[in-house]
């Protein structure tokens, strides 16, 4: 029977989190040699290579499986210690009883969700958990769940990742918008195929396909060839909106983010009939964790107030 030692699993998780053996050693408060010894022992126990040595170190598929297991155990242990009110972290008063360590939760949230509705519940959760928030586009966030990097995600993907459960939070409505000056220059008689093929378009990055979906829809409706306008990339949510306001190009913005600028006259929707609803799902590992469930409850409440 294989006996997985906690210190070996912690070493593997630290390597996954930091990317190198040296950084993992600093995180654990041990020597790099100790980390190497623990990894050799763990690989010998399971009979498989778990980490490809390099800079950064790269987990193998079996290594990712064990990292998920290690993070499961760490989260459940933090929940148990919190419930018991015991732990290794001293309070501010030396005579005070030891306090339970805060559970550590790594989750993935899109930039648009962080900018518009998801940050307040995360701030609430930061009072009772240590959070690492990873920013990733909607449909690409599930890869970080699958490989064990994150334990939960706000994502547009409805199908649960193996080992996870999914809950629909609501929908964000995206509309094609631009500055009034941009619309006057490029779409004086409306956004037709000719003007859309020439007007510059903004995207968050090369994984952001909201604008491409809109262009494909317009071309398919007319039975025309795909449109290929000039493209610019601005990979930050607030700066993306600001670039649209300044006339760098048109882009798909969520109503939650564009509403103030639209009321102020800095943005104009030029094709509201083709607004896109993007679902927001909460996916989390399927394990008993009071901390994860508490975080899910906070996000569900915030989504209920903000989303369509």
C-alpha positions in Angstrom: 0.0 0.0 0.0 1.4 3.4 -1.0 1.6 5.8 2.0 1.5 9.4 0.9 3.4 11.5 3.5 2.0 15.0 4.2 5.5 16.7 4.1 6.1 15.2 0.7 2.7 16.4 -0.6 3.4 19.8 0.8 6.7 19.9 -1.0 5.0 19.0 -4.3 2.3 21.6 -3.8 4.9 24.3 -3.0 6.8 23.4 -6.2 3.6 23.7 -8.2 2.8 27.1 -6.6 6.3 28.7 -6.9 7.8 27.1 -10.0 11.2 26.1 -8.6 12.7 23.9 -5.9 14.5 26.9 -4.3 11.4 29.0 -4.1 9.4 26.0 -2.7 12.1 25.6 0.0 11.8 29.2 1.0 8.0 28.8 1.2 8.3 25.8 3.4 11.2 27.1 5.5 13.5 24.2 4.7 16.5 23.7 2.5 16.4 23.0 -1.3 18.0 19.7 -0.5 15.1 18.7 1.8 12.6 19.5 -0.9 14.6 17.4 -3.4 14.7 14.5 -0.9 11.0 14.7 -0.3 10.3 14.7 -4.0 12.5 11.7 -4.7 10.8 9.8 -1.9 7.3 10.7 -3.2 8.2 9.7 -6.7 9.7 6.4 -5.5 6.5 5.7 -3.5 4.2 6.2 -6.4 6.6 4.8 -9.0 6.1 7.8 -11.4 7.9 11.0 -12.3 5.9 13.9 -10.8 8.0 16.9 -11.7 10.1 17.6 -14.8 13.1 19.5 -13.4 13.7 22.9 -15.0 13.1 26.6 -14.6 10.2 26.6 -14.1 9.6 23.1 -12.9 6.8 21.4 -14.8 4.3 19.0 -13.3 3.6 15.8 -15.1 0.0 14.5 -15.4 0.5 12.3 -12.3 2.0 15.3 -10.5 -1.1 17.4 -11.2 -3.3 14.6 -9.8 -1.3 14.6 -6.6 -1.2 18.4 -6.4 -5.1 18.4 -6.4 -5.0 15.8 -3.6 -2.5 17.9 -1.6 -4.7 21.0 -1.9 -7.8 19.1 -1.0 -6.1 17.9 2.2 -4.7 21.4 3.0 -8.1 23.0 2.6 -9.9 20.4 4.6 -7.3 20.6 7.4 -7.7 24.3 7.6 -11.5 23.9 7.9 -11.1 21.3 10.7 -8.6 23.5 12.6 -10.9 26.5 12.2 -13.8 24.5 13.5 -11.8 23.4 16.5 -10.4 26.9 17.0 -6.8 25.6 17.3 -3.7 26.0 15.1 -0.1 27.0 14.9 -0.5 30.8 14.3 0.0 32.8 17.5 -2.4 35.6 18.4 -1.2 39.2 18.8 -1.0 38.7 22.6 1.6 36.1 23.6 -0.7 34.9 26.3 -3.6 34.4 23.9 -4.5 30.9 22.8 -3.1 29.9 19.4 -5.5 30.7 16.5 -6.4 28.4 13.6 -4.6 29.3 10.4 -6.8 30.8 7.7 -7.8 28.5 4.9 -6.0 29.2 1.6 -8.2 29.3 -1.5 -7.0 29.8 -5.1 -9.7 30.7 -7.5 -10.0 32.0 -11.1 -12.2 35.0 -12.0 -12.4 36.8 -15.3 -11.2 40.4 -15.5 -14.7 41.6 -16.4 -16.3 39.9 -13.4 -13.6 41.3 -11.1 -14.2 44.8 -12.5 -18.0 44.7 -12.3 -19.5 42.5 -9.6 -17.2 39.8 -8.1 -14.8 41.9 -6.0 -17.0 42.9 -3.1 -17.8 39.3 -2.1 -14.1 38.4 -2.4 -13.3 41.3 -0.1 -15.8 39.9 2.4 -14.2 36.5 2.1 -10.7 37.9 2.7 -11.6 38.5 6.4 -11.7 34.7 7.0 -9.6 33.2 4.2 -6.3 33.8 2.4 -7.3 34.3 -1.3 -5.2 34.0 -4.4 -7.3 35.3 -7.3 -6.1 34.3 -10.8 -7.4 36.3 -13.8 -8.2 34.2 -16.8 -10.7 34.6 -19.6 -14.1 32.9 -19.2 -13.7 29.7 -21.2 -10.0 29.2 -20.4 -10.4 29.3 -16.6 -11.5 25.6 -16.4 -8.0 24.5 -17.4 -6.7 25.8 -14.1 -9.4 23.8 -12.3 -8.5 20.7 -14.3 -4.8 20.8 -13.5 -5.3 21.6 -9.8 -4.0 25.1 -9.9 -7.3 26.5 -8.6 -10.0 25.0 -6.4 -12.9 27.1 -7.8 -13.7 29.4 -10.7 -16.2 31.9 -12.0 -16.5 30.8 -15.6 -18.8 30.8 -18.6 -18.4 27.0 -19.0 -21.5 25.1 -17.8 -20.2 21.5 -18.0 -18.5 20.7 -14.7 -14.8 19.8 -14.8 -14.3 16.2 -13.6 -14.4 16.3 -9.8 -16.2 19.6 -9.7 -19.8 20.8 -9.4 -21.2 23.8 -11.2 -23.9 26.4 -10.3 -25.4 29.0 -12.6 -24.9 32.5 -11.1 -26.6 34.5 -13.9 -25.6 36.3 -17.1 -23.6 39.3 -18.1 -25.0 41.2 -21.1 -22.3 42.5 -23.6 -23.1 45.0 -26.3 -20.9 46.4 -29.1 -20.1 50.0 -28.2 -17.8 52.8 -29.3 -17.2 56.5 -28.7 -19.7 58.9 -30.3 -16.8 60.3 -32.5 -15.9 56.7 -33.6 -19.5 56.0 -34.6 -19.8 59.2 -36.5 -16.6 58.5 -38.4 -17.0 54.7 -39.1 -20.7 54.0 -38.8 -22.5 57.2 -40.0 -25.2 55.2 -41.7 -25.0 52.2 -39.3 -22.7 49.3 -38.8 -22.9 47.4 -42.1 -20.5 44.7 -43.5 -18.5 47.3 -45.4 -17.9 49.5 -42.4 -17.3 46.6 -40.0 -14.7 45.2 -42.3 -12.7 48.5 -42.1 -13.4 49.9 -38.6 -10.7 49.0 -36.0 -11.8 46.6 -33.3 -10.5 46.1 -29.8 -10.0 42.8 -28.0 -8.8 42.1 -24.5 -6.2 39.6 -25.8 -5.9 36.8 -28.4 -8.1 34.5 -26.3 -10.9 37.1 -26.2 -13.4 36.0 -28.9 -16.5 38.1 -28.0 -15.7 40.6 -30.8 -15.0 37.7 -33.2 -18.4 36.1 -32.4 -20.1 39.3 -33.2 -18.3 39.7 -36.5 -19.0 36.0 -37.4 -22.7 36.5 -36.7 -22.9 39.5 -38.9 -21.1 37.7 -41.8 -23.2 34.6 -41.4 -26.4 36.5 -41.4 -25.5 38.1 -44.7 -24.0 34.9 -46.2 -20.7 36.7 -46.6 -17.1 35.8 -46.2 -15.5 36.3 -42.7 -14.7 39.9 -41.8 -11.1 40.9 -41.1 -10.9 44.4 -39.8 -7.7 45.9 -38.1 -7.4 44.7 -34.5 -5.8 46.2 -31.4 -5.3 44.4 -28.0 -5.6 46.0 -24.6 -5.3 43.3 -21.8 -6.8 45.1 -18.8 -10.5 45.6 -18.2 -10.6 49.3 -17.1 -8.0 50.2 -19.7 -10.0 48.3 -22.4 -13.1 50.3 -21.6 -11.0 53.6 -21.6 -9.5 52.7 -25.0 -13.0 52.3 -26.4 -14.0 55.6 -24.9 -11.0 57.3 -26.5 -11.8 56.0 -30.0 -9.1 53.3 -30.4 -11.7 50.9 -31.7 -15.1 49.4 -31.0 -15.5 46.6 -28.5 -17.9 44.3 -26.6 -18.4 45.7 -23.1 -20.7 44.4 -20.3 -23.6 46.7 -19.4 -22.4 46.6 -15.8 -19.1 48.2 -16.9 -20.4 50.5 -19.7 -23.5 51.9 -18.0 -21.9 55.0 -16.4 -19.9 56.0 -19.5 -23.1 55.4 -21.6 -25.2 57.7 -19.4 -22.4 60.3 -19.5 -22.3 60.2 -23.3 -18.8 58.8 -23.6 -20.0 55.5 -25.1 -22.7 54.6 -27.7 -24.2 51.2 -28.4 -24.4 50.8 -32.2 -26.1 47.4 -32.5 -28.1 46.7 -29.3 -30.2 44.1 -31.0 -27.2 41.8 -31.2 -26.3 42.0 -27.5 -24.6 38.8 -26.2 -25.5 37.1 -22.9 -22.5 35.4 -21.3 -23.4 33.0 -18.5 -21.5 33.1 -15.2 -21.1 29.7 -13.5 -19.5 28.9 -10.2 -17.4 25.7 -10.4 -15.7 24.3 -7.3 -14.1 21.1 -6.4 -16.5 18.5 -5.2 -15.3 18.0 -1.7 -16.6 18.8 1.8 -15.2 22.2 2.6 -17.0 24.8 4.8 -14.7 27.5 3.4 -15.4 26.8 -0.2 -19.2 26.6 0.5 -19.0 29.9 2.4 -17.2 31.6 -0.5 -19.8 30.2 -2.9 -22.6 31.6 -0.8 -21.0 35.0 -0.9 -20.6 35.0 -4.7 -24.2 33.7 -5.2 -25.6 36.6 -3.2 -23.6 39.1 -5.1 -24.5 37.6 -8.4 -28.2 37.6 -7.5 -28.1 41.4 -7.1 -25.9 42.2 -10.1 -26.4 39.8 -12.9 -29.2 39.2 -15.4 
